[in-house]
């Protein structure tokens, strides 16, 4: 299978981060043992459209296969049940990373100890160590009225469980702060399948916990001075070039999130009038008018 390529437009000098010396916890040790790269890739790389409720009723895929379906639909198990039309891989023989758009290696990042990318166009994240992919998965970023700020940032402080400064009913697990004054960070929270947060980066619990132990906190000189920055993060509209025949057009999937927000029959019909699906190959394509 052809590799994905991501175009990076950022001086590497900005990406270096010093790792603070601290005693590794059991959770961090577990995170460091996670396999790197995309792992096994499916023999057939194509997707097809299914009715969510019907698929849940008829499907006989394993638990790992279900996690793949949650990931490609940028959702979690609970919110998946609320969906109507979903995307399902034809072949479940690969690992989750092989169904997501980030490349397994980025040569430009070999000199960078750690970095995390969050992509608005694909609603996915990827964590790299010295240019090798070590973790990737779905995310739901800020909705239209509260968009996640784009650019280069660094991890600050973290908390296994905290309360949102916006709404005290929002309990945030595995929270890692990015913008201290604005209260933006990543954490575990519901993934409806489209940008829905109040600027934060929502993750599934496994991914949030992994990044919680993997990324580095800042080191403070005093309450007002940062001595060492944490792990660099890039929130961007990163351009991702997919192979000519990947079985799925990610720009189309992005359009699906936009229409899925309204969830009305009129919106859904409007979407499917603009796109068609090759039932033989599972490929989604735009209808030219």
C-alpha positions in Angstrom: 0.0 0.0 0.0 1.3 3.4 -0.9 2.4 5.6 2.0 0.6 8.8 3.0 2.6 12.0 2.8 2.1 15.0 5.0 3.5 18.4 4.0 5.2 20.1 6.9 5.8 23.9 6.8 7.5 24.6 10.1 11.1 25.3 11.0 12.5 22.3 12.9 14.3 24.6 15.2 11.0 25.4 16.9 10.1 21.8 17.5 12.8 20.8 19.9 11.7 20.0 23.5 13.7 19.0 26.5 12.4 16.0 28.4 12.1 16.6 32.1 13.8 14.0 34.3 11.3 12.3 36.6 10.5 8.8 37.9 8.5 6.9 35.3 5.1 5.8 36.5 3.5 2.5 35.6 1.2 4.2 33.1 4.1 5.9 31.4 6.0 2.7 31.1 2.9 1.1 29.5 2.7 4.0 27.0 6.4 3.6 26.1 5.8 -0.1 25.2 3.2 0.7 22.6 4.1 -0.5 19.1 5.3 2.1 16.6 4.4 2.6 13.0 1.2 1.6 11.2 1.7 -2.1 11.9 0.0 -4.6 9.7 -1.9 -3.1 6.8 -5.0 -4.6 5.2 -4.8 -6.6 2.0 -7.7 -4.6 0.5 -7.9 -0.9 1.3 -11.5 0.2 0.6 -14.6 1.4 2.5 -18.3 1.0 2.0 -21.3 2.8 3.4 -23.6 1.1 5.9 -26.6 1.9 8.1 -25.1 2.1 11.6 -28.0 0.3 13.4 -28.2 -2.4 10.8 -24.4 -2.9 10.9 -24.4 -3.3 14.7 -27.2 -5.9 14.4 -25.6 -7.9 11.6 -21.9 -7.5 12.1 -19.7 -10.3 13.4 -16.4 -8.4 13.6 -14.1 -8.7 16.6 -13.6 -6.1 19.3 -10.5 -4.9 17.5 -12.6 -4.6 14.3 -15.2 -2.5 16.1 -12.5 -0.2 17.4 -11.3 0.3 13.8 -14.9 1.3 12.8 -15.1 3.7 15.7 -11.8 5.3 14.6 -12.6 5.7 10.9 -15.9 7.4 11.8 -14.1 9.6 14.4 -16.3 8.5 17.2 -16.6 6.2 20.2 -18.8 3.2 21.0 -21.5 5.2 22.8 -21.9 7.9 20.1 -21.6 5.4 17.3 -25.0 4.1 18.2 -26.5 7.5 17.5 -25.2 7.7 13.9 -27.1 6.9 10.8 -24.8 6.3 7.7 -21.3 5.1 8.6 -18.1 4.1 6.8 -16.9 0.5 7.2 -13.7 -1.0 5.9 -14.1 -4.0 3.6 -11.0 -5.6 5.1 -10.4 -5.7 8.9 -7.0 -7.4 8.8 -5.0 -4.2 9.4 -4.3 -2.3 12.6 -6.1 0.9 13.4 -3.2 3.1 12.4 -3.2 1.7 8.8 -6.8 3.0 8.3 -5.9 6.6 9.4 -4.1 9.2 7.3 -0.9 10.0 9.1 2.4 8.4 7.7 4.3 5.8 9.7 7.5 7.9 9.3 8.4 11.5 8.7 12.1 12.0 7.8 12.0 15.7 8.7 11.3 14.8 12.3 14.2 12.4 13.0 15.9 15.1 15.1 12.8 15.9 17.1 12.4 13.8 20.3 8.6 14.1 20.5 5.8 16.0 18.7 2.1 15.6 18.4 -0.1 16.7 15.4 -3.8 17.4 15.5 -5.4 17.8 12.1 -8.6 19.7 11.6 -9.3 18.4 8.1 -9.1 14.7 9.1 -10.1 15.1 12.8 -7.2 12.8 13.7 -4.0 13.1 15.8 -0.6 11.5 15.5 2.3 11.3 18.0 5.9 10.9 16.7 9.2 10.0 18.3 12.2 10.9 16.2 10.1 10.7 13.1 8.4 7.4 13.8 4.6 7.2 14.4 3.9 5.8 17.9 0.2 6.6 18.3 -2.6 7.8 16.2 -6.4 7.9 16.5 -9.6 10.0 16.2 -10.2 13.4 17.8 -13.0 15.9 17.8 -11.7 19.4 17.9 -13.4 22.8 18.5 -16.7 23.5 16.8 -17.3 26.4 14.5 -18.1 29.0 17.2 -15.3 27.8 19.5 -12.5 26.6 17.1 -9.3 25.2 18.4 -6.5 27.7 17.8 -4.1 26.6 15.2 -0.3 26.9 15.3 2.6 25.6 17.4 2.1 25.1 21.1 3.6 23.1 24.0 2.2 20.9 26.7 2.0 22.6 30.1 0.5 20.9 33.2 -1.7 17.8 33.5 -4.3 16.3 35.8 -5.8 12.8 35.8 -9.2 14.3 36.5 -10.2 18.0 36.6 -13.3 20.2 36.2 -13.8 22.5 33.2 -13.4 26.2 33.8 -16.3 26.8 31.4 -18.9 24.5 33.0 -18.4 22.8 36.3 -20.5 19.8 35.2 -17.9 18.9 32.6 -15.5 16.4 34.2 -12.3 16.1 32.1 -10.2 12.9 32.5 -6.6 12.5 31.5 -6.4 16.3 30.9 -3.2 17.8 29.5 -3.3 21.6 29.3 -1.9 23.4 26.2 -3.0 27.0 26.6 -2.9 27.8 30.3 -4.9 31.1 30.3 -7.4 29.9 27.8 -7.9 26.5 29.4 -7.4 24.6 26.2 -6.0 21.1 26.3 -6.7 17.5 25.3 -8.7 15.1 27.5 -11.1 12.2 27.3 -14.6 13.2 26.4 -17.5 12.1 24.1 -16.7 11.8 20.4 -19.8 12.5 18.3 -17.8 12.2 15.1 -17.3 15.9 14.1 -15.8 19.1 15.6 -17.9 19.6 18.7 -15.8 20.8 21.6 -15.4 24.2 23.3 -11.9 24.6 21.8 -10.4 21.5 23.5 -9.2 18.4 21.8 -11.4 15.5 22.6 -10.0 12.0 22.6 -11.1 8.4 23.4 -10.0 7.3 26.9 -7.2 4.9 25.7 -5.6 7.6 23.6 -6.0 10.3 26.2 -4.4 8.1 28.9 -1.6 7.1 26.6 -0.7 10.7 25.6 -1.1 11.8 29.3 1.8 9.5 30.3 3.8 9.9 27.1 4.0 13.7 26.7 6.2 15.9 29.0 5.1 18.6 31.3 6.7 22.1 31.4 9.3 22.9 34.0 8.8 26.1 35.8 11.4 28.4 37.2 8.8 30.2 39.3 5.1 30.9 39.0 5.7 33.4 36.2 8.7 31.9 34.3 8.9 28.7 32.2 12.4 27.1 32.4 11.7 24.2 30.0 8.8 23.9 27.6 6.8 20.7 27.4 6.2 18.5 24.3 5.5 20.5 21.1 2.1 20.2 19.4 0.9 21.5 16.1 -2.7 22.2 15.5 -3.2 22.8 11.8 -5.0 22.6 8.6 -2.2 20.3 7.5 -2.3 19.2 3.9 -2.5 15.5 3.6 -2.0 13.9 0.2 -3.7 10.5 -0.1 -2.8 7.8 -2.7 -4.7 7.9 -6.0 -6.7 4.8 -5.0 -7.0 4.7 -1.2 -10.6 3.6 -1.2 -11.6 6.7 0.7 -11.4 10.4 0.1 -10.8 12.1 3.4 -11.9 15.5 2.1 -15.3 13.9 1.5 -15.3 12.6 5.1 -14.7 16.1 6.3 -17.8 17.2 4.4 -19.8 14.5 6.1 -19.0 15.9 9.5 -20.3 19.3 8.5 -23.7 17.9 7.4 -23.9 15.4 10.2 -24.0 18.3 12.7 -27.5 19.2 11.5 -28.7 15.6 11.4 -31.8 16.5 9.4 -33.1 14.4 6.5 -32.8 17.4 4.3 -29.1 17.9 5.1 -28.4 14.2 4.6 -30.1 14.2 1.3 -28.3 17.3 0.2 -25.0 15.7 1.0 -25.7 12.5 -0.9 -26.9 14.4 -3.9 -23.3 15.8 -4.2 -21.4 12.5 -3.7 -21.8 9.0 -5.0 -20.4 5.6 -3.9 -19.0 2.9 -6.1 -20.6 -0.1 -4.4 -18.1 -2.5 -6.1 -15.0 -0.7 -4.8 -16.5 1.2 -1.9 -14.9 4.5 -3.1 -16.7 7.8 -2.4 -16.5 10.4 -5.1 -17.8 13.9 -5.8 -20.6 14.3 -8.4 -19.5 17.0 -10.9 -22.2 19.4 -11.9 
